């Protein structure tokens, strides 16, 4: 941390030279207004600093891919850029605009005031896997030193697993009982969601809602030290047939990386009739949180008459990766990681309707619990991740299945 702090300040001094040089050029040479010149000079310094921080200050945390680097640059702008821009403009307005201090001198004062905030913002938010930022907030040990890999670990406990199994069993029971004539067939109807969902889906919308907790015996299922994310989404594939959809899904099992944004790699491990075993390396990212996993899924199809079918996908293995996409990539012990994704089940339903096929997915996942103090901040982030992952999957699947 000391080495990093010194390097950070060294890069910052070079960035300061870039910023002051640009500011002087724009003020004296091009006669820009001092606020516009300040904004342009700060942006030049931000880009300069990001490049050197990535190559030197946090060199052991390589981006791995262009996409990851681009996400980091966006975060760097959010933290360092926003802090620097707001801080510089505020101080410049106060000192230069209000007190008549020379812009260069005022700029030096502004840079010094923002440097400490920028360093810790970069350490926690930008150059760590973003899940670290969330986990530091989640962890009861948030004020203690963070482990070398930068993640406040969580442990999946037996009572959490037991509660998950009870919850999943309640969803399983309804799914497995479906037949060619079961009413209601879709979870949108079973959970008494918006009665217009079908009409909206047929019109091209991706219909989403967050499901209520199953209540077997009339009692809600509590999940100690864990959190359930239960989302349902539906969409319509115009011009498709049920047989064509099922054939495409079976034939392309293991090829998900070719189409789905969050699937980095995939392959078919085993095929036994309507039962499949698939490997997928997935990356979940929703602006400020990113995590990568090696996963294995057991998939089972059931055909229910001529117009209906189901598919149950269960993640049998989920291992979070450290330094994903680099030569140092390795797995954490499943169940003893950042706790973002511990379990994942997906329940698919397909029905032939006039003009195409109506498809619904019920996604149920388990993550670590969130302390009461930070729930208003973190829960919306976790919910957004689960929702966006399902919505993205449905959108891509519709594109893949829609006949040319």
Secondary structure by P-SEA (a helix, b strand, c coil): caaaaaaaaaaaaaaaaaaaaaaaaaaccccccaaaaaaaaaaaaaaaaaaaaaaccccccccccaaaaaaaaaaaaaaaaaaaaaaaaaaaaaacccccccaaaaaaaaaaaaaaaaaaaaaccccccaaaaaaaaacccccccccccccccccccaaaaaaaaaaaaaaaaaaaaccccccccccccccccccaaaaaaaaccbbbbbbcccccccbbbbbccbbbbbbbbbbbbccccaaaaaaaaaaaccccccccccccccccccccccbbbbbbbbbbbcccbbbbbbbbbbbbbbbcccccbbbbbbccbbbbbcccccccccccccccccccccbbbbbbbbbbcccbbbbbbbbbbbbbbbccccccccaaaaaaaaaaaaaaaaaaaaaaaccc
